Amino acid sequence: QVQLRESGGGSVQAGGSLRLSCAASETLSTYYYVGWFRPPPENKREGIEEREGIAATNVRGGGTSYDAPVMGRFTVSQDNAKRTLYPEMNSLKPEDSAMYYCAAGYPSFDNRFHPKSYTYWGQGTPVTVSS
Protein backbone atom coordinates (compact mmCIF):
# COMPACT_ATOMS: atom_id res chain seq x y z
CA GLN A 1 0.00 0.00 0.00
CA VAL A 2 1.51 3.28 -1.07
CA GLN A 3 1.85 5.95 1.60
CA LEU A 4 1.49 9.60 0.62
CA ARG A 5 2.68 12.55 2.65
CA GLU A 6 2.07 16.19 1.87
CA SER A 7 4.25 19.01 3.11
CA GLY A 8 5.03 22.64 2.42
CA GLY A 9 1.90 24.25 3.75
CA GLY A 10 1.95 27.35 5.87
CA SER A 11 0.72 30.90 6.22
CA VAL A 12 1.14 33.52 3.54
CA GLN A 13 -0.34 36.89 2.66
CA ALA A 14 -2.58 37.32 -0.34
CA GLY A 15 -0.55 37.42 -3.51
CA GLY A 16 2.17 35.24 -2.09
CA SER A 17 3.33 31.79 -3.10
CA LEU A 18 3.84 28.37 -1.61
CA ARG A 19 5.37 25.20 -2.93
CA LEU A 20 3.78 22.02 -1.66
CA SER A 21 5.02 18.50 -2.10
CA CYS A 22 3.51 15.05 -2.16
CA ALA A 23 6.00 12.29 -1.49
CA ALA A 24 5.16 8.64 -2.10
CA SER A 25 6.64 5.67 -0.30
CA GLU A 26 6.85 3.65 -3.48
CA THR A 27 6.63 4.12 -7.19
CA LEU A 28 3.63 5.96 -8.55
CA SER A 29 4.02 4.46 -12.00
CA THR A 30 1.14 2.03 -11.56
CA TYR A 31 -1.40 4.81 -10.99
CA TYR A 32 -3.23 6.75 -13.64
CA TYR A 33 -3.35 10.08 -11.82
CA VAL A 34 -2.13 11.88 -8.77
CA GLY A 35 -4.66 14.51 -7.77
CA TRP A 36 -4.82 17.47 -5.44
CA PHE A 37 -7.92 18.22 -3.44
CA ARG A 38 -9.19 20.75 -0.96
CA PRO A 39 -12.49 21.46 0.76
CA PRO A 40 -14.38 24.21 -1.03
CA PRO A 41 -15.14 27.40 0.88
CA GLU A 42 -17.92 26.61 3.30
CA ASN A 43 -20.27 29.16 1.80
CA LYS A 44 -19.75 27.79 -1.71
CA ARG A 45 -20.16 24.08 -1.15
CA GLU A 46 -22.59 22.24 -3.35
CA GLY A 47 -23.80 18.70 -3.25
CA ILE A 48 -22.32 16.07 -0.98
CA GLU A 49 -18.65 16.35 -1.89
CA GLU A 50 -16.46 17.51 0.97
CA ARG A 51 -13.39 17.85 -1.20
CA GLU A 52 -12.99 19.18 -4.70
CA GLY A 53 -10.27 18.36 -7.16
CA ILE A 54 -8.11 21.27 -8.22
CA ALA A 55 -5.38 19.50 -10.18
CA ALA A 56 -4.73 16.06 -11.62
CA THR A 57 -1.41 14.87 -12.98
CA ASN A 58 -1.26 12.02 -15.45
CA VAL A 59 1.47 9.82 -14.03
CA ARG A 60 2.78 8.44 -17.28
CA GLY A 61 2.43 11.56 -19.38
CA GLY A 62 3.30 14.07 -16.69
CA GLY A 63 0.77 16.64 -17.84
CA THR A 64 -1.54 18.25 -15.32
CA SER A 65 -5.13 19.39 -15.67
CA TYR A 66 -6.32 22.25 -13.49
CA ASP A 67 -9.76 23.20 -12.34
CA ALA A 68 -10.92 26.73 -13.03
CA PRO A 69 -10.34 28.24 -9.55
CA VAL A 70 -6.59 27.59 -9.72
CA MET A 71 -5.92 27.59 -13.44
CA GLY A 72 -3.11 29.94 -14.33
CA ARG A 73 -1.96 30.21 -10.72
CA PHE A 74 -0.99 26.65 -9.78
CA THR A 75 1.60 24.55 -11.58
CA VAL A 76 2.44 20.94 -10.72
CA SER A 77 5.80 19.41 -11.53
CA GLN A 78 7.12 15.99 -10.61
CA ASP A 79 10.38 14.27 -9.85
CA ASN A 80 9.93 10.62 -10.69
CA ALA A 81 13.21 9.60 -9.11
CA LYS A 82 12.09 11.11 -5.81
CA ARG A 83 8.52 9.88 -6.25
CA THR A 84 7.38 13.39 -5.44
CA LEU A 85 5.08 15.96 -6.98
CA TYR A 86 5.39 19.70 -6.37
CA PRO A 87 2.46 22.05 -6.75
CA GLU A 88 3.66 25.62 -7.07
CA MET A 89 0.91 27.89 -5.83
CA ASN A 90 1.17 31.50 -6.94
CA SER A 91 -0.99 34.59 -6.53
CA LEU A 92 -2.68 33.03 -3.55
CA LYS A 93 -6.04 34.34 -2.45
CA PRO A 94 -7.79 34.09 0.91
CA GLU A 95 -10.27 31.68 -0.64
CA ASP A 96 -7.36 29.31 -1.30
CA SER A 97 -7.06 28.73 2.45
CA ALA A 98 -7.70 25.05 3.04
CA MET A 99 -6.22 21.72 3.91
CA TYR A 100 -4.61 20.38 0.76
CA TYR A 101 -4.52 16.66 0.05
CA CYS A 102 -2.81 14.59 -2.57
CA ALA A 103 -4.18 11.28 -3.72
CA ALA A 104 -3.36 8.50 -6.15
CA GLY A 105 -5.70 6.26 -8.03
CA TYR A 106 -7.22 5.10 -11.25
CA PRO A 107 -9.80 7.66 -12.30
CA SER A 108 -10.99 7.98 -15.82
CA PHE A 109 -10.14 11.20 -17.57
CA ASP A 110 -13.64 12.52 -16.90
CA ASN A 111 -13.41 11.64 -13.19
CA ARG A 112 -9.88 12.84 -12.55
CA PHE A 113 -11.17 15.64 -10.31
CA HIS A 114 -13.56 13.42 -8.38
CA PRO A 115 -12.31 12.39 -4.92
CA LYS A 116 -14.18 9.10 -4.97
CA SER A 117 -12.11 8.04 -7.94
CA TYR A 118 -8.96 7.94 -5.81
CA THR A 119 -7.81 5.17 -3.52
CA TYR A 120 -4.77 6.38 -1.58
CA TRP A 121 -4.68 9.65 0.33
CA GLY A 122 -2.23 11.70 2.29
CA GLN A 123 -3.12 13.37 5.56
CA GLY A 124 -3.08 16.89 4.20
CA THR A 125 -1.03 20.03 4.64
CA PRO A 126 -2.68 23.29 5.70
CA VAL A 127 -2.54 26.53 3.75
CA THR A 128 -3.69 29.82 5.22
CA VAL A 129 -3.84 32.94 3.08
CA SER A 130 -4.41 36.24 4.85
CA SER A 131 -5.92 39.29 3.21
Disulfide bonds with the S-S distance in Angstrom:
Cys22-Cys102 2.02
